[in-house]
Amino acid sequence: MFFIPLYIGIAVGIIIYLLAFFIRKNHKPNIVLILGYFGVIIGLVLFLFGYIFIRGFEGTAYIMMGVPILIAGIISIFGKTTNYESYRN
């Protein structure tokens, strides 16, 4: 029961990363940046909301949900982009 917010954060982070992976595979890197920035903003808001405003046990739940989303957003921004132009020649 204590780790349910962590699991929700991991699930949302995996969804963000998979969406970024498939969009990057279809040659649309600008949309991947939007997804990554969205994940970073949501992760920071959840973390700060849990740390500054809520505090205590409930605040820890927000922090545990925000950190995996933040990490997935950072990974999706700085993920490896493949240069497909060299394969077409």
N, CA, C and O atoms as a printed pandas DataFrame, in Angstrom:
     atom_number atom_name residue_name chain_id  residue_number  x_coord  y_coord  z_coord
0              1         N          MET        A               1    0.826   -1.184    0.000
1              2        CA          MET        A               1    0.000    0.000    0.000
2              3         C          MET        A               1    0.875    1.254    0.000
3              4         O          MET        A               1    0.493    2.269   -0.582
4              5         N          PHE        A               2    2.013    1.198    0.629
5              6        CA          PHE        A               2    2.892    2.353    0.697
6              7         C          PHE        A               2    3.526    2.670   -0.656
7              8         O          PHE        A               2    3.815    3.831   -0.946
8              9         N          PHE        A               3    3.743    1.651   -1.485
9             10        CA          PHE        A               3    4.448    1.846   -2.749
10            11         C          PHE        A               3    3.525    2.082   -3.937
11            12         O          PHE        A               3    4.007    2.166   -5.066
12            13         N          ILE        A               4    2.220    2.192   -3.726
13            14        CA          ILE        A               4    1.301    2.405   -4.834
14            15         C          ILE        A               4    1.592    3.718   -5.563
15            16         O          ILE        A               4    1.578    3.710   -6.794
16            17         N          PRO        A               5    1.854    4.847   -4.895
17            18        CA          PRO        A               5    2.212    6.062   -5.654
18            19         C          PRO        A               5    3.491    5.898   -6.470
19            20         O          PRO        A               5    3.615    6.465   -7.556
20            21         N          LEU        A               6    4.432    5.132   -5.953
21            22        CA          LEU        A               6    5.657    4.869   -6.710
22            23         C          LEU        A               6    5.341    4.084   -7.969
23            24         O          LEU        A               6    5.861    4.394   -9.040
24            25         N          TYR        A               7    4.499    3.077   -7.852
25            26        CA          TYR        A               7    4.122    2.276   -9.018
26            27         C          TYR        A               7    3.351    3.104  -10.038
27            28         O          TYR        A               7    3.530    2.920  -11.242
28            29         N          ILE        A               8    2.502    4.009   -9.577
29            30        CA          ILE        A               8    1.776    4.890  -10.491
30            31         C          ILE        A               8    2.753    5.816  -11.207
31            32         O          ILE        A               8    2.628    6.035  -12.412
32            33         N          GLY        A               9    3.723    6.359  -10.477
33            34        CA          GLY        A               9    4.735    7.217  -11.094
34            35         C          GLY        A               9    5.580    6.465  -12.108
35            36         O          GLY        A               9    5.905    7.008  -13.164
36            37         N          ILE        A              10    5.940    5.222  -11.803
37            38        CA          ILE        A              10    6.710    4.414  -12.746
38            39         C          ILE        A              10    5.880    4.120  -13.990
39            40         O          ILE        A              10    6.402    4.164  -15.104
40            41         N          ALA        A              11    4.588    3.819  -13.814
41            42        CA          ALA        A              11    3.726    3.535  -14.961
42            43         C          ALA        A              11    3.585    4.761  -15.862
43            44         O          ALA        A              11    3.657    4.638  -17.085
44            45         N          VAL        A              12    3.387    5.929  -15.279
45            46        CA          VAL        A              12    3.288    7.158  -16.076
46            47         C          VAL        A              12    4.616    7.455  -16.757
47            48         O          VAL        A              12    4.635    7.887  -17.909
48            49         N          GLY        A              13    5.723    7.229  -16.063
49            50        CA          GLY        A              13    7.041    7.436  -16.656
50            51         C          GLY        A              13    7.301    6.506  -17.818
51            52         O          GLY        A              13    7.870    6.923  -18.827
52            53         N          ILE        A              14    6.895    5.251  -17.698
53            54        CA          ILE        A              14    7.061    4.304  -18.803
54            55         C          ILE        A              14    6.209    4.719  -19.994
55            56         O          ILE        A              14    6.647    4.599  -21.138
56            57         N          ILE        A              15    4.996    5.206  -19.739
57            58        CA          ILE        A              15    4.137    5.663  -20.836
58            59         C          ILE        A              15    4.774    6.859  -21.543
59            60         O          ILE        A              15    4.765    6.924  -22.772
60            61         N          ILE        A              16    5.321    7.800  -20.785
61            62        CA          ILE        A              16    5.990    8.963  -21.390
62            63         C          ILE        A              16    7.181    8.513  -22.218
63            64         O          ILE        A              16    7.379    8.989  -23.336
64            65         N          TYR        A              17    7.978    7.596  -21.675
65            66        CA          TYR        A              17    9.165    7.141  -22.402
66            67         C          TYR        A              17    8.789    6.367  -23.660
67            68         O          TYR        A              17    9.413    6.560  -24.704
68            69         N          LEU        A              18    7.784    5.497  -23.587
69            70        CA          LEU        A              18    7.382    4.732  -24.773
70            71         C          LEU        A              18    6.790    5.640  -25.846
71            72         O          LEU        A              18    7.060    5.451  -27.032
72            73         N          LEU        A              19    5.993    6.613  -25.446
73            74        CA          LEU        A              19    5.479    7.573  -26.427
74            75         C          LEU        A              19    6.629    8.329  -27.089
75            76         O          LEU        A              19    6.626    8.520  -28.305
76            77         N          ALA        A              20    7.602    8.758  -26.303
77            78        CA          ALA        A              20    8.755    9.466  -26.861
78            79         C          ALA        A              20    9.551    8.564  -27.799
79            80         O          ALA        A              20   10.033    9.021  -28.836
80            81         N          PHE        A              21    9.690    7.292  -27.446
81            82        CA          PHE        A              21   10.441    6.364  -28.284
82            83         C          PHE        A              21    9.763    6.174  -29.636
83            84         O          PHE        A              21   10.421    6.228  -30.675
84            85         N          PHE        A              22    8.443    5.950  -29.627
85            86        CA          PHE        A              22    7.740    5.720  -30.883
86            87         C          PHE        A              22    7.641    6.980  -31.731
87            88         O          PHE        A              22    7.679    6.903  -32.959
88            89         N          ILE        A              23    7.516    8.128  -31.099
89            90        CA          ILE        A              23    7.484    9.375  -31.866
90            91         C          ILE        A              23    8.860    9.675  -32.438
91            92         O          ILE        A              23    8.968   10.147  -33.569
92            93         N          ARG        A              24    9.915    9.407  -31.674
93            94        CA          ARG        A              24   11.271    9.611  -32.177
94            95         C          ARG        A              24   11.557    8.664  -33.336
95            96         O          ARG        A              24   12.284    9.015  -34.265
96            97         N          LYS        A              25   10.990    7.473  -33.283
97            98        CA          LYS        A              25   11.185    6.499  -34.351
98            99         C          LYS        A              25   10.519    6.960  -35.646
99           100         O          LYS        A              25   10.959    6.591  -36.735
100          101         N          ASN        A              26    9.461    7.764  -35.535
101          102        CA          ASN        A              26    8.761    8.289  -36.706
102          103         C          ASN        A              26    9.302    9.646  -37.147
103          104         O          ASN        A              26    8.621   10.364  -37.879
104          105         N          HIS        A              27   10.500   10.012  -36.723
105          106        CA          HIS        A              27   11.231   11.202  -37.173
106          107         C          HIS        A              27   10.556   12.512  -36.780
107          108         O          HIS        A              27   10.512   13.434  -37.594
108          109         N          LYS        A              28   10.041   12.623  -35.589
109          110        CA          LYS        A              28    9.465   13.875  -35.121
110          111         C          LYS        A              28   10.111   14.268  -33.782
111          112         O          LYS        A              28    9.485   14.131  -32.731
112          113         N          PRO        A              29   11.365   14.757  -33.816
113          114        CA          PRO        A              29   12.079   15.029  -32.552
114          115         C          PRO        A              29   11.523   16.204  -31.764
115          116         O          PRO        A              29   11.693   16.249  -30.546
116          117         N          ASN        A              30   10.861   17.160  -32.418
117          118        CA          ASN        A              30   10.334   18.315  -31.670
118          119         C          ASN        A              30    9.196   17.907  -30.747
119          120         O          ASN        A              30    9.075   18.444  -29.646
120          121         N          ILE        A              31    8.366   16.975  -31.174
121          122        CA          ILE        A              31    7.269   16.510  -30.336
122          123         C          ILE        A              31    7.810   15.720  -29.147
123          124         O          ILE        A              31    7.220   15.737  -28.066
124          125         N          VAL        A              32    8.922   15.035  -29.344
125          126        CA          VAL        A              32    9.549   14.297  -28.244
126          127         C          VAL        A              32   10.018   15.265  -27.166
127          128         O          VAL        A              32    9.904   14.973  -25.976
128          129         N          LEU        A              33   10.543   16.411  -27.575
129          130        CA          LEU        A              33   10.967   17.414  -26.595
130          131         C          LEU        A              33    9.779   17.950  -25.801
131          132         O          LEU        A              33    9.889   18.195  -24.599
132          133         N          ILE        A              34    8.644   18.131  -26.476
133          134        CA          ILE        A              34    7.451   18.599  -25.767
134          135         C          ILE        A              34    7.019   17.579  -24.721
135          136         O          ILE        A              34    6.684   17.950  -23.596
136          137         N          LEU        A              35    7.022   16.293  -25.082
137          138        CA          LEU        A              35    6.680   15.238  -24.123
138          139         C          LEU        A              35    7.653   15.219  -22.948
139          140         O          LEU        A              35    7.241   15.080  -21.796
140          141         N          GLY        A              36    8.943   15.357  -23.243
141          142        CA          GLY        A              36    9.942   15.356  -22.186
142          143         C          GLY        A              36    9.801   16.535  -21.247
143          144         O          GLY        A              36    9.888   16.382  -20.029
144          145         N          TYR        A              37    9.581   17.719  -21.814
145          146        CA          TYR        A              37    9.385   18.901  -20.976
146          147         C          TYR        A              37    8.119   18.791  -20.142
147          148         O          TYR        A              37    8.090   19.214  -18.986
148          149         N          PHE        A              38    7.077   18.226  -20.726
149          150        CA          PHE        A              38    5.829   18.016  -19.995
150          151         C          PHE        A              38    6.061   17.078  -18.808
151          152         O          PHE        A              38    5.567   17.332  -17.710
152          153         N          GLY        A              39    6.811   15.999  -19.028
153          154        CA          GLY        A              39    7.116   15.072  -17.936
154          155         C          GLY        A              39    7.952   15.704  -16.844
155          156         O          GLY        A              39    7.719   15.462  -15.660
156          157         N          VAL        A              40    8.929   16.516  -17.233
157          158        CA          VAL        A              40    9.776   17.189  -16.245
158          159         C          VAL        A              40    8.958   18.185  -15.426
159          160         O          VAL        A              40    9.113   18.266  -14.207
160          161         N          ILE        A              41    8.092   18.938  -16.090
161          162        CA          ILE        A              41    7.275   19.920  -15.374
162          163         C          ILE        A              41    6.325   19.226  -14.406
163          164         O          ILE        A              41    6.200   19.649  -13.256
164          165         N          ILE        A              42    5.653   18.168  -14.853
165          166        CA          ILE        A              42    4.730   17.449  -13.982
166          167         C          ILE        A              42    5.481   16.831  -12.799
167          168         O          ILE        A              42    4.998   16.879  -11.668
168          169         N          GLY        A              43    6.659   16.252  -13.054
169          170        CA          GLY        A              43    7.447   15.673  -11.968
170          171         C          GLY        A              43    7.888   16.701  -10.952
171          172         O          GLY        A              43    7.824   16.453   -9.748
172          173         N          LEU        A              44    8.340   17.866  -11.426
173          174        CA          LEU        A              44    8.756   18.924  -10.507
174          175         C          LEU        A              44    7.589   19.484   -9.705
175          176         O          LEU        A              44    7.723   19.762   -8.513
176          177         N          VAL        A              45    6.438   19.647  -10.366
177          178        CA          VAL        A              45    5.272   20.162   -9.653
178          179         C          VAL        A              45    4.840   19.187   -8.562
179          180         O          VAL        A              45    4.556   19.605   -7.439
180          181         N          LEU        A              46    4.787   17.903   -8.877
181          182        CA          LEU        A              46    4.399   16.915   -7.867
182          183         C          LEU        A              46    5.408   16.868   -6.721
183          184         O          LEU        A              46    5.027   16.789   -5.553
184          185         N          PHE        A              47    6.694   16.917   -7.062
185          186        CA          PHE        A              47    7.724   16.870   -6.026
186          187         C          PHE        A              47    7.629   18.090   -5.109
187          188         O          PHE        A              47    7.619   17.951   -3.886
188          189         N          LEU        A              48    7.558   19.281   -5.701
189          190        CA          LEU        A              48    7.504   20.490   -4.887
190          191         C          LEU        A              48    6.201   20.608   -4.110
191          192         O          LEU        A              48    6.194   21.084   -2.975
192          193         N          PHE        A              49    5.098   20.176   -4.716
193          194        CA          PHE        A              49    3.821   20.205   -4.018
194          195         C          PHE        A              49    3.854   19.289   -2.800
195          196         O          PHE        A              49    3.348   19.651   -1.738
196          197         N          GLY        A              50    4.444   18.111   -2.947
197          198        CA          GLY        A              50    4.544   17.191   -1.820
198          199         C          GLY        A              50    5.521   17.649   -0.761
199          200         O          GLY        A              50    5.314   17.400    0.426
200          201         N          TYR        A              51    6.596   18.325   -1.182
201          202        CA          TYR        A              51    7.635   18.731   -0.234
202          203         C          TYR        A              51    7.279   20.026    0.495
203          204         O          TYR        A              51    7.509   20.141    1.699
204          205         N          ILE        A              52    6.723   20.994   -0.220
205          206        CA          ILE        A              52    6.483   22.310    0.369
206          207         C          ILE        A              52    5.112   22.416    1.022
207          208         O          ILE        A              52    4.999   22.899    2.148
208          209         N          PHE        A              53    4.070   21.969    0.327
209          210        CA          PHE        A              53    2.717   22.242    0.798
210          211         C          PHE        A              53    2.125   21.126    1.662
211          212         O          PHE        A              53    1.519   21.411    2.694
212          213         N          ILE        A              54    2.284   19.883    1.267
213          214        CA          ILE        A              54    1.603   18.792    1.961
214          215         C          ILE        A              54    2.390   18.326    3.182
215          216         O          ILE        A              54    1.865   18.315    4.295
216          217         N          ARG        A              55    3.641   17.943    2.975
217          218        CA          ARG        A              55    4.536   17.427    4.022
218          219         C          ARG        A              55    3.980   16.158    4.659
219          220         O          ARG        A              55    2.817   15.807    4.461
220          221         N          GLY        A              56    4.803   15.499    5.402
221          222        CA          GLY        A              56    4.379   14.304    6.111
222          223         C          GLY        A              56    4.206   13.100    5.201
223          224         O          GLY        A              56    4.805   13.017    4.129
224          225         N          PHE        A              57    3.379   12.176    5.647
225          226        CA          PHE        A              57    3.188   10.916    4.938
226          227         C          PHE        A              57    2.528   11.132    3.577
227          228         O          PHE        A              57    2.917   10.493    2.599
228          229         N          GLU        A              58    1.538   12.019    3.498
229          230        CA          GLU        A              58    0.873   12.277    2.230
230          231         C          GLU        A              58    1.804   12.987    1.253
231          232         O          GLU        A              58    1.740   12.748    0.047
232          233         N          GLY        A              59    2.659   13.849    1.762
233          234        CA          GLY        A              59    3.636   14.522    0.920
234          235         C          GLY        A              59    4.642   13.550    0.333
235          236         O          GLY        A              59    5.097   13.719   -0.798
236          237         N          THR        A              60    4.985   12.537    1.103
237          238        CA          THR        A              60    5.892   11.510    0.605
238          239         C          THR        A              60    5.280   10.772   -0.573
239          240         O          THR        A              60    5.994   10.382   -1.496
240          241         N          ALA        A              61    3.980   10.578   -0.556
241          242        CA          ALA        A              61    3.303    9.919   -1.676
242          243         C          ALA        A              61    3.434   10.762   -2.946
243          244         O          ALA        A              61    3.688   10.221   -4.022
244          245         N          TYR        A              62    3.264   12.078   -2.830
245          246        CA          TYR        A              62    3.430   12.942   -3.995
246          247         C          TYR        A              62    4.867   12.932   -4.495
247          248         O          TYR        A              62    5.109   12.914   -5.702
248          249         N          ILE        A              63    5.811   12.944   -3.577
249          250        CA          ILE        A              63    7.220   12.910   -3.971
250          251         C          ILE        A              63    7.549   11.593   -4.658
251          252         O          ILE        A              63    8.259   11.576   -5.664
252          253         N          MET        A              64    7.034   10.483   -4.115
253          254        CA          MET        A              64    7.291    9.178   -4.721
254          255         C          MET        A              64    6.638    9.056   -6.098
255          256         O          MET        A              64    7.107    8.288   -6.937
256          257         N          MET        A              65    5.578    9.795   -6.333
257          258        CA          MET        A              65    4.952    9.775   -7.646
258          259         C          MET        A              65    5.678   10.711   -8.615
259          260         O          MET        A              65    5.737   10.430   -9.812
260          261         N          GLY        A              66    6.224   11.806   -8.119
261          262        CA          GLY        A              66    6.850   12.794   -8.982
262          263         C          GLY        A              66    8.245   12.441   -9.453
263          264         O          GLY        A              66    8.625   12.795  -10.570
264          265         N          VAL        A              67    9.013   11.756   -8.631
265          266        CA          VAL        A              67   10.410   11.464   -8.978
266          267         C          VAL        A              67   10.532   10.546  -10.196
267          268         O          VAL        A              67   11.326   10.862  -11.083
268          269         N          PRO        A              68    9.799    9.427  -10.301
269          270        CA          PRO        A              68    9.929    8.613  -11.519
270          271         C          PRO        A              68    9.460    9.335  -12.778
271          272         O          PRO        A              68   10.017    9.122  -13.854
272          273         N          ILE        A              69    8.438   10.190  -12.656
273          274        CA          ILE        A              69    7.984   10.955  -13.810
274          275         C          ILE        A              69    9.060   11.950  -14.224
275          276         O          ILE        A              69    9.298   12.146  -15.415
276          277         N          LEU        A              70    9.706   12.575  -13.258
277          278        CA          LEU        A              70   10.799   13.502  -13.535
278          279         C          LEU        A              70   11.956   12.793  -14.226
279          280         O          LEU        A              70   12.496   13.304  -15.207
280          281         N          ILE        A              71   12.335   11.646  -13.738
281          282        CA          ILE        A              71   13.434   10.880  -14.336
282          283         C          ILE        A              71   13.093   10.446  -15.751
283          284         O          ILE        A              71   13.937   10.537  -16.642
284          285         N          ALA        A              72   11.860    9.970  -15.977
285          286        CA          ALA        A              72   11.451    9.546  -17.318
286          287         C          ALA        A              72   11.417   10.731  -18.278
287          288         O          ALA        A              72   11.764   10.585  -19.450
288          289         N          GLY        A              73   11.006   11.897  -17.796
289          290        CA          GLY        A              73   11.014   13.082  -18.647
290          291         C          GLY        A              73   12.419   13.485  -19.053
291          292         O          GLY        A              73   12.650   13.856  -20.204
292          293         N          ILE        A              74   13.360   13.418  -18.119
293          294        CA          ILE        A              74   14.754   13.750  -18.430
294          295         C          ILE        A              74   15.340   12.743  -19.409
295          296         O          ILE        A              74   16.053   13.121  -20.338
296          297         N          ILE        A              75   15.045   11.474  -19.207
297          298        CA          ILE        A              75   15.546   10.437  -20.120
298          299         C          ILE        A              75   14.958   10.622  -21.508
299          300         O          ILE        A              75   15.661   10.441  -22.502
300          301         N          SER        A              76   13.679   10.980  -21.596
301          302        CA          SER        A              76   13.075   11.142  -22.916
302          303         C          SER        A              76   13.596   12.383  -23.637
303          304         O          SER        A              76   13.620   12.413  -24.867
304          305         N          ILE        A              77   14.013   13.404  -22.895
305          306        CA          ILE        A              77   14.592   14.588  -23.541
306          307         C          ILE        A              77   15.979   14.269  -24.092
307          308         O          ILE        A              77   16.291   14.606  -25.234
308          309         N          PHE        A              78   16.802   13.623  -23.285
309          310        CA          PHE        A              78   18.185   13.375  -23.674
310          311         C          PHE        A              78   18.401   11.979  -24.247
311          312         O          PHE        A              78   19.531   11.492  -24.300
312          313         N          GLY        A              79   17.318   11.337  -24.676
313          314        CA          GLY        A              79   17.433   10.002  -25.249
314          315         C          GLY        A              79   18.193   10.030  -26.564
315          316         O          GLY        A              79   18.346   11.072  -27.201
316          317         N          LYS        A              80   18.659    8.865  -26.945
317          318        CA          LYS        A              80   19.466    8.749  -28.152
318          319         C          LYS        A              80   18.592    8.954  -29.386
319          320         O          LYS        A              80   17.546    8.321  -29.534
320          321         N          THR        A              81   19.032    9.837  -30.258
321          322        CA          THR        A              81   18.364   10.007  -31.543
322          323         C          THR        A              81   19.199    9.323  -32.604
323          324         O          THR        A              81   20.423    9.453  -32.622
324          325         N          THR        A              82   18.546    8.604  -33.478
325          326        CA          THR        A              82   19.229    7.876  -34.518
326          327         C          THR        A              82   19.243    8.728  -35.778
327          328         O          THR        A              82   18.242    9.357  -36.124
328          329         N          ASN        A              83   20.381    8.747  -36.459
329          330        CA          ASN        A              83   20.502    9.479  -37.703
330          331         C          ASN        A              83   20.096    8.544  -38.835
331          332         O          ASN        A              83   20.876    7.692  -39.260
332          333         N          TYR        A              84   18.869    8.711  -39.319
333          334        CA          TYR        A              84   18.375    7.836  -40.365
334          335         C          TYR        A              84   18.839    8.248  -41.751
335          336         O          TYR        A              84   18.712    7.474  -42.699
336          337         N          GLU        A              85   19.368    9.442  -41.883
337          338        CA          GLU        A              85   19.810    9.920  -43.201
338          339         C          GLU        A              85   21.001    9.104  -43.721
339          340         O          GLU        A              85   21.126    8.908  -44.930
340          341         N          SER        A              86   21.867    8.633  -42.837
341          342        CA          SER        A              86   23.025    7.867  -43.284
342          343         C          SER        A              86   22.636    6.484  -43.788
343          344         O          SER        A              86   23.382    5.892  -44.568
344          345         N          TYR        A              87   21.486    5.947  -43.367
345          346        CA          TYR        A              87   21.049    4.641  -43.811
346          347         C          TYR        A              87   20.344    4.694  -45.173
347          348         O          TYR        A              87   20.259    3.678  -45.864
348          349         N          ARG        A              88   19.843    5.864  -45.557
349          350        CA          ARG        A              88   19.089    5.964  -46.797
350          351         C          ARG        A              88   19.975    6.017  -48.019
351          352         O          ARG        A              88   19.492    5.730  -49.114
352          353         N          ASN        A              89   21.240    6.366  -47.901
353          354        CA          ASN        A              89   22.129    6.501  -49.065
354          355         C          ASN        A              89   22.596    5.189  -49.563
355          356         O          ASN        A              89   23.349    5.130  -50.535
